[in-house]
Amino acid sequence: KEFGTVLKEGPAEDHANRERVAKLLRFSSTHADKAEQDVSLEAYVARMKPGQKEVYFVIADSFAAAKSSPHLEVLRSKNIEVLLLSDRVDEWLVDHLREFDGKPLRNVARGALDIDAVQSDEEKQQRETLSKEHAALVERIKKALPERVSDVRVTNRLADSPACLVLGEHDLGAQMRRILEAAGQKVPVAKPVLEINVTHPLLQRIESTAEAAAFDDLAMLLFEQATLADGGQLAEPAAFVQRLNRLLLTMH
């Protein structure tokens, strides 16, 4: 409690003692879902599922936001533990502490989520089938959001949410981006990937919308929802409210 944040600077500042310092670090995790940081990396590794190759973590601005992140949905459903990181220094830490005990650290909100080792062949086949069946919807959403997203794809992360935003493999996370901006540094513009849960009723509603303007409104709302769920801020809150009002007025 006294020195945790300072210790988290260790792997970057004291490379020679990185492994020794890593053993002293403590985190919150989905194992107990409590804000107290008392989970060691050694304890996490000891609880890893058979076939699990990576140490999973999620980064947010607060414990509550990390705990409720949509990126955890499938992992929670499979009882796979995820470290919940919310200290300001956490993104800096994981950028320098790339692995522990030979296990890579993996941000569940970055890049393609590889959980093949703990997925059944039936689940993998189902996702491939959904991707093919809804390829036209993916293309329509991509065309509706060319300035907002770098790609759209069918998710293997989500169970309950309609969509989520995923960082590119080499893009800066929100924490590092804010730290650099506060220091007056220029931060490169990066467009996230939008992952969609095609089994969600909202996606089914969007898919059945033929009118172009209404479809574009719904696609944009889907993106803005995902931005808010990710703890982000909307570039144009007033436009979001207008879009939402238009949608509410068409409800029967």
Contacts in CASP RR format, 6 or more apart in sequence:
PFRMAT RR
TARGET T0000
AUTHOR 0000-0000-0000
METHOD contacts of the structure
MODEL  1
KEFGTVLKEGPAEDHANRERVAKLLRFSSTHADKAEQDVSLEAYVARMKP
GQKEVYFVIADSFAAAKSSPHLEVLRSKNIEVLLLSDRVDEWLVDHLREF
DGKPLRNVARGALDIDAVQSDEEKQQRETLSKEHAALVERIKKALPERVS
DVRVTNRLADSPACLVLGEHDLGAQMRRILEAAGQKVPVAKPVLEINVTH
PLLQRIESTAEAAAFDDLAMLLFEQATLADGGQLAEPAAFVQRLNRLLLT
MH
4 25 0 8 1.000
4 26 0 8 1.000
4 37 0 8 1.000
5 87 0 8 1.000
5 88 0 8 1.000
5 89 0 8 1.000
7 21 0 8 1.000
7 24 0 8 1.000
7 25 0 8 1.000
8 25 0 8 1.000
8 87 0 8 1.000
8 89 0 8 1.000
8 90 0 8 1.000
8 92 0 8 1.000
8 93 0 8 1.000
9 89 0 8 1.000
9 92 0 8 1.000
9 93 0 8 1.000
10 17 0 8 1.000
10 18 0 8 1.000
10 21 0 8 1.000
11 18 0 8 1.000
11 21 0 8 1.000
11 22 0 8 1.000
11 93 0 8 1.000
11 96 0 8 1.000
11 97 0 8 1.000
12 92 0 8 1.000
12 93 0 8 1.000
12 95 0 8 1.000
12 96 0 8 1.000
14 21 0 8 1.000
18 96 0 8 1.000
18 97 0 8 1.000
22 41 0 8 1.000
22 97 0 8 1.000
22 100 0 8 1.000
23 40 0 8 1.000
23 41 0 8 1.000
23 42 0 8 1.000
25 40 0 8 1.000
25 41 0 8 1.000
25 93 0 8 1.000
26 37 0 8 1.000
26 38 0 8 1.000
26 39 0 8 1.000
26 40 0 8 1.000
27 37 0 8 1.000
27 39 0 8 1.000
27 41 0 8 1.000
27 44 0 8 1.000
27 57 0 8 1.000
27 83 0 8 1.000
27 84 0 8 1.000
27 85 0 8 1.000
28 34 0 8 1.000
28 35 0 8 1.000
28 36 0 8 1.000
28 37 0 8 1.000
28 38 0 8 1.000
28 39 0 8 1.000
28 63 0 8 1.000
28 66 0 8 1.000
28 67 0 8 1.000
28 83 0 8 1.000
28 84 0 8 1.000
28 85 0 8 1.000
28 86 0 8 1.000
29 39 0 8 1.000
29 44 0 8 1.000
29 81 0 8 1.000
29 82 0 8 1.000
29 83 0 8 1.000
29 84 0 8 1.000
30 67 0 8 1.000
30 72 0 8 1.000
30 75 0 8 1.000
30 76 0 8 1.000
30 81 0 8 1.000
30 82 0 8 1.000
30 84 0 8 1.000
31 39 0 8 1.000
31 44 0 8 1.000
31 47 0 8 1.000
31 81 0 8 1.000
32 38 0 8 1.000
32 39 0 8 1.000
33 67 0 8 1.000
35 63 0 8 1.000
39 83 0 8 1.000
41 55 0 8 1.000
41 100 0 8 1.000
41 101 0 8 1.000
42 101 0 8 1.000
44 55 0 8 1.000
44 81 0 8 1.000
44 83 0 8 1.000
45 55 0 8 1.000
45 100 0 8 1.000
45 101 0 8 1.000
45 103 0 8 1.000
47 81 0 8 1.000
48 55 0 8 1.000
48 81 0 8 1.000
48 103 0 8 1.000
49 78 0 8 1.000
49 79 0 8 1.000
49 80 0 8 1.000
49 117 0 8 1.000
49 118 0 8 1.000
51 117 0 8 1.000
51 118 0 8 1.000
52 80 0 8 1.000
52 117 0 8 1.000
52 118 0 8 1.000
53 103 0 8 1.000
53 104 0 8 1.000
53 117 0 8 1.000
54 103 0 8 1.000
54 104 0 8 1.000
54 105 0 8 1.000
54 106 0 8 1.000
54 114 0 8 1.000
55 83 0 8 1.000
55 99 0 8 1.000
55 100 0 8 1.000
55 103 0 8 1.000
55 104 0 8 1.000
55 105 0 8 1.000
55 106 0 8 1.000
56 75 0 8 1.000
56 80 0 8 1.000
56 81 0 8 1.000
56 82 0 8 1.000
56 83 0 8 1.000
56 106 0 8 1.000
56 108 0 8 1.000
57 82 0 8 1.000
57 83 0 8 1.000
57 84 0 8 1.000
57 85 0 8 1.000
57 94 0 8 1.000
57 105 0 8 1.000
57 106 0 8 1.000
57 107 0 8 1.000
57 108 0 8 1.000
58 66 0 8 1.000
58 69 0 8 1.000
58 71 0 8 1.000
58 72 0 8 1.000
58 82 0 8 1.000
58 83 0 8 1.000
58 84 0 8 1.000
58 85 0 8 1.000
58 107 0 8 1.000
58 108 0 8 1.000
58 109 0 8 1.000
59 66 0 8 1.000
59 85 0 8 1.000
59 86 0 8 1.000
59 90 0 8 1.000
59 91 0 8 1.000
59 94 0 8 1.000
59 107 0 8 1.000
59 109 0 8 1.000
59 173 0 8 1.000
59 174 0 8 1.000
59 175 0 8 1.000
60 66 0 8 1.000
60 69 0 8 1.000
60 84 0 8 1.000
60 85 0 8 1.000
60 86 0 8 1.000
60 231 0 8 1.000
61 86 0 8 1.000
61 174 0 8 1.000
61 175 0 8 1.000
61 231 0 8 1.000
62 86 0 8 1.000
63 84 0 8 1.000
63 86 0 8 1.000
65 86 0 8 1.000
65 231 0 8 1.000
66 84 0 8 1.000
66 85 0 8 1.000
66 86 0 8 1.000
67 84 0 8 1.000
69 108 0 8 1.000
69 109 0 8 1.000
69 229 0 8 1.000
69 230 0 8 1.000
70 157 0 8 1.000
70 158 0 8 1.000
70 160 0 8 1.000
70 161 0 8 1.000
70 164 0 8 1.000
70 226 0 8 1.000
70 229 0 8 1.000
70 230 0 8 1.000
71 108 0 8 1.000
71 109 0 8 1.000
71 113 0 8 1.000
71 157 0 8 1.000
71 164 0 8 1.000
71 166 0 8 1.000
72 82 0 8 1.000
72 108 0 8 1.000
73 157 0 8 1.000
73 158 0 8 1.000
73 159 0 8 1.000
73 160 0 8 1.000
73 161 0 8 1.000
74 113 0 8 1.000
74 115 0 8 1.000
74 156 0 8 1.000
74 157 0 8 1.000
74 158 0 8 1.000
74 159 0 8 1.000
75 82 0 8 1.000
75 108 0 8 1.000
75 115 0 8 1.000
75 157 0 8 1.000
76 82 0 8 1.000
76 159 0 8 1.000
77 159 0 8 1.000
78 115 0 8 1.000
78 118 0 8 1.000
80 115 0 8 1.000
80 118 0 8 1.000
82 108 0 8 1.000
85 91 0 8 1.000
85 93 0 8 1.000
85 94 0 8 1.000
88 175 0 8 1.000
88 179 0 8 1.000
90 175 0 8 1.000
91 173 0 8 1.000
91 175 0 8 1.000
91 176 0 8 1.000
91 179 0 8 1.000
92 176 0 8 1.000
92 179 0 8 1.000
94 105 0 8 1.000
94 107 0 8 1.000
95 176 0 8 1.000
97 105 0 8 1.000
98 104 0 8 1.000
98 105 0 8 1.000
99 105 0 8 1.000
107 167 0 8 1.000
108 157 0 8 1.000
109 164 0 8 1.000
109 165 0 8 1.000
109 166 0 8 1.000
109 167 0 8 1.000
109 230 0 8 1.000
110 166 0 8 1.000
110 167 0 8 1.000
110 168 0 8 1.000
110 169 0 8 1.000
110 171 0 8 1.000
110 173 0 8 1.000
111 166 0 8 1.000
111 167 0 8 1.000
111 168 0 8 1.000
111 169 0 8 1.000
111 193 0 8 1.000
113 156 0 8 1.000
113 157 0 8 1.000
115 156 0 8 1.000
116 124 0 8 1.000
119 156 0 8 1.000
127 154 0 8 1.000
127 156 0 8 1.000
130 154 0 8 1.000
130 198 0 8 1.000
130 199 0 8 1.000
131 138 0 8 1.000
131 153 0 8 1.000
131 154 0 8 1.000
133 198 0 8 1.000
134 154 0 8 1.000
134 198 0 8 1.000
134 207 0 8 1.000
137 196 0 8 1.000
137 198 0 8 1.000
137 203 0 8 1.000
137 206 0 8 1.000
137 207 0 8 1.000
138 152 0 8 1.000
138 153 0 8 1.000
138 154 0 8 1.000
138 196 0 8 1.000
139 152 0 8 1.000
140 215 0 8 1.000
140 219 0 8 1.000
141 152 0 8 1.000
141 194 0 8 1.000
141 196 0 8 1.000
141 206 0 8 1.000
141 219 0 8 1.000
141 222 0 8 1.000
142 149 0 8 1.000
142 151 0 8 1.000
142 152 0 8 1.000
144 215 0 8 1.000
144 216 0 8 1.000
144 219 0 8 1.000
144 220 0 8 1.000
145 152 0 8 1.000
145 194 0 8 1.000
145 219 0 8 1.000
145 220 0 8 1.000
145 223 0 8 1.000
147 191 0 8 1.000
148 191 0 8 1.000
148 194 0 8 1.000
148 220 0 8 1.000
148 223 0 8 1.000
149 165 0 8 1.000
149 191 0 8 1.000
149 192 0 8 1.000
149 193 0 8 1.000
149 194 0 8 1.000
149 223 0 8 1.000
150 168 0 8 1.000
150 190 0 8 1.000
150 191 0 8 1.000
150 192 0 8 1.000
150 193 0 8 1.000
151 193 0 8 1.000
151 194 0 8 1.000
152 193 0 8 1.000
152 194 0 8 1.000
152 195 0 8 1.000
152 196 0 8 1.000
153 193 0 8 1.000
153 194 0 8 1.000
153 195 0 8 1.000
153 196 0 8 1.000
154 195 0 8 1.000
154 196 0 8 1.000
154 198 0 8 1.000
155 163 0 8 1.000
155 164 0 8 1.000
155 195 0 8 1.000
155 196 0 8 1.000
155 197 0 8 1.000
157 164 0 8 1.000
157 166 0 8 1.000
157 195 0 8 1.000
158 164 0 8 1.000
158 195 0 8 1.000
158 197 0 8 1.000
158 200 0 8 1.000
159 197 0 8 1.000
160 197 0 8 1.000
160 200 0 8 1.000
161 197 0 8 1.000
161 200 0 8 1.000
161 226 0 8 1.000
161 229 0 8 1.000
162 196 0 8 1.000
162 197 0 8 1.000
162 200 0 8 1.000
162 202 0 8 1.000
162 203 0 8 1.000
162 222 0 8 1.000
162 225 0 8 1.000
162 226 0 8 1.000
163 194 0 8 1.000
163 195 0 8 1.000
163 196 0 8 1.000
163 197 0 8 1.000
163 203 0 8 1.000
163 222 0 8 1.000
163 223 0 8 1.000
163 225 0 8 1.000
163 226 0 8 1.000
164 194 0 8 1.000
164 195 0 8 1.000
164 226 0 8 1.000
164 229 0 8 1.000
164 230 0 8 1.000
165 192 0 8 1.000
165 193 0 8 1.000
165 194 0 8 1.000
165 195 0 8 1.000
165 223 0 8 1.000
165 226 0 8 1.000
165 227 0 8 1.000
165 230 0 8 1.000
166 192 0 8 1.000
166 193 0 8 1.000
166 194 0 8 1.000
166 195 0 8 1.000
167 173 0 8 1.000
167 190 0 8 1.000
167 192 0 8 1.000
167 193 0 8 1.000
168 190 0 8 1.000
168 192 0 8 1.000
168 193 0 8 1.000
171 190 0 8 1.000
171 192 0 8 1.000
172 180 0 8 1.000
172 187 0 8 1.000
172 188 0 8 1.000
172 190 0 8 1.000
174 230 0 8 1.000
174 231 0 8 1.000
174 232 0 8 1.000
177 187 0 8 1.000
180 187 0 8 1.000
181 187 0 8 1.000
194 222 0 8 1.000
194 223 0 8 1.000
194 226 0 8 1.000
196 203 0 8 1.000
196 222 0 8 1.000
197 203 0 8 1.000
198 204 0 8 1.000
198 207 0 8 1.000
202 222 0 8 1.000
203 222 0 8 1.000
205 218 0 8 1.000
206 215 0 8 1.000
206 218 0 8 1.000
206 219 0 8 1.000
206 222 0 8 1.000
209 215 0 8 1.000
209 218 0 8 1.000
214 250 0 8 1.000
217 243 0 8 1.000
217 246 0 8 1.000
217 247 0 8 1.000
218 247 0 8 1.000
220 243 0 8 1.000
221 240 0 8 1.000
221 243 0 8 1.000
221 244 0 8 1.000
221 247 0 8 1.000
224 234 0 8 1.000
224 240 0 8 1.000
224 243 0 8 1.000
227 233 0 8 1.000
227 234 0 8 1.000
228 234 0 8 1.000
234 240 0 8 1.000
END
